[in-house]
Amino acid sequence: MTAKSVMKIKDMQALIGTDPFGLLVSSVASDLAATHLPLIFERDDGIKGSLYGHFARATPHWRQLDGEEVLVVFNSPHAYISPRWYDTTPNVPTWNYAAVQVKGRLQLLDDRQTLEVMEKTFAQFEPSLLVDNDISTPEYRQRLLAGIVAFKIEIINWQGKQKLGQQRSLADQQGVVKGLQASNTPESQCLLQYMQTTKLGLGETV
């Protein structure tokens, strides 16, 4: 097994479902631009699925994107790995991670579709807003509609890699697990949780 293991589609989809905050990157007429956005993945929309999201209308990035191919990067979890954690020596410091890159074609949506994206967003991140009549009034939705530009990205290609030390010896893997368990950084704990979920890089501790 290589140090960087190619991810299966179901694992890439699961990662996006767990951490849907992506970096949307475009290059139009030599103008490179990027925006961080929460995105909603629809598995059965299109041949390879689709992503839905929205820009703040004041953000100029969306103005150049209708019909263009874009790249979306999801980079989580990740953490520093100390050479002291390995059983074998010598070693070098490294960084373990899981990351997904999605290429697709972006389409700007009309007002009706934008309202549907808003509903999807509420449903995924705060479902109670859908039935909160004190907040989610028609006037509230119209104000949101005036301030955002929604889009759909029909996915063309998936790429994912996870570098979790799964190619290393059993003793080295166990050393990394102990090192992450002892670390108090949120990144280390997220990476450890991901390893436990995927059962990769854990040695006999699974």
N, C-alpha and C positions, 0 to 999 in steps of 0.2 A: 504494500500500500504506500502510495506517495505521501509526502509531507502535507501536501495540499490536496485533499480529497474532493473530487467533483460531487456535488450534491444532487440527489434525486429531486425530481419535480415536486413530489409531495413534501419533501423537507424544505425546499425553497418557499413553497406556498405557506407552510406552517410558520416559517420564520417571519414572513411578511404579516401573517395574521397576528403574531405575538408582538411585533414591533413595526407598525405600519408607517412610521415616519421616515420618508425617503428624501433623497436629493435628486431633483429633476434637473438634468443637464441638457443643453441644446447648443448647437453650433449652426447658425444661419448666416450666410453671407459673411463668413469669417468672424462673426460676433459670437463669442463664447459666453454663455450665461448659465447661472444655476440658482435654483430656489429650493429651500427646504419646505416640505409639505407633508401633512398627513394624507394617506391615500387608502382607498377602499378597494380591496381585491374582489372581483366577481369571477369565480371559477368557471361558470358555465356561459359566460358572455364572450362570444368569439371562439375561434379555434383553440387558442392557447390562453384564454381568459383576458380580462380587461381590468384596468385600474381607473378609478374615478377620484376626482379631487377638485379643488378650486383655488384660484388665486384671489388675493385682495385686488379689487379693480384698480387701485392706485399703483399696483406693481406693474412696471412696464414690460416685464418678461413675456407675459401672455400674448402681447400684441404681434409677436413675430412667429407664433407657434402653430397656428391653424394649418393642419395638413402636413406638418413637418415630423420627421423621425426624431425621437428623443431617447435619452438614456436615463433610467431611474436607478439609483444605488441605495440599497438598504444595507447598512453596516452595523450589525449588532448580532450577538454580543462580542466583546473583545477585551483583552487584558494583557498586561505585561507578565512575562514568565521569567523568573530569576534563574540564572545558571546554578545557583545554590540548591535549587529544588530537585535537581536530577541526581540519580544514584551514580551514574557514570560521570567521569571527568576526562579531559576538560570540556566545557561547554560554553556557549555564548548566550547573552541575553537575547530574548526573542519576544514576539507578540503573537498570541494565539487569537483566532477570530473565526467568525462565520460571516459571509457576505454574499449578497445576491445582487446581480445586475440584470435589469430588464430593459430590453429595447422594444419600442413600439411607435405607432403613429398616433399623434395627438389630434383630437378633433374638439374644437370649441362647441359648447352646447347652447341651445336656446333657453329662453326663460322657463318653459315648462320642464325641460330636462334638468335645468339648474335646480329647480324646486325639488325634483326627484333626488338629486345628489344631496341636497340638504337633508332630506328625509333619511337617506342611507347613512349620512354622517351622524345624525341624531341617534339612529337605531344602533349604530356600532359603538359610539363613544358615551352617550348618555341617553338611553332609551326613555327615561322618565320625561324628558323634554317633549316627547311626542304627545303626551297627554297632560302636560302642565298648561292649563288654560290661562294662568296668570302671566306666563312668559311667552308661550308659543301662540301668540295671537296672529290673525291675518296681517295686522299692521307690522308686527315684529318680523314676520317672514318677508314682507315687502321691503323692509329696511335692509334685511340681509341680502335679498336679491339685488338691491341697488348697489351693494358694496362689494359683490364678488363676481367672478367669472369662472364658471365651472367647465370642466373638460373631461373627456374620456380618452384613455390611451389603450388602443387595441394592441395586445402584446404580440410581437413578432418572434422574439427570441428570449430564452431564459439562460442565465449563466450563474452558477453558484459554487463557491468553494468554502470548505471548512478546514482550517489548519488548527488541529487540536492535539497535536503530538501523538496521534493514534498509531503512527508508524514506529514509535519508540518502544524500548523494552518495557516489560511489565513493571519493573522497579522504578524506571523513570516516570512512567505514567502515574504510578501511585505517589511518587514524590511531588509531582505537579498538583495532584488532587489535594495533598496535605498542605502544600504551599498556598493554594487558593482558599482552602478552608480557614487557614490562619490569617489571611489577609482581610483587612477591614474596609477595603475599597468597594464601592457599589459595582464597579466594573468586574472585579474578580468574582463577586458573588453571582452576578448575572451569567458570567461565563461558566462557572461551576454548575449552575442550575441548568444551563443549556446542555452541557456535557452529560448531566444526569438524565435529561430528557431524551437525548439522542443515543445515549449509551456508547459514546465515543470518547477515547482518551482517558478512560477510567480504570483500565486494567481489571483486576479482580474485585474492585470495590463496587461494581455494578450490582 
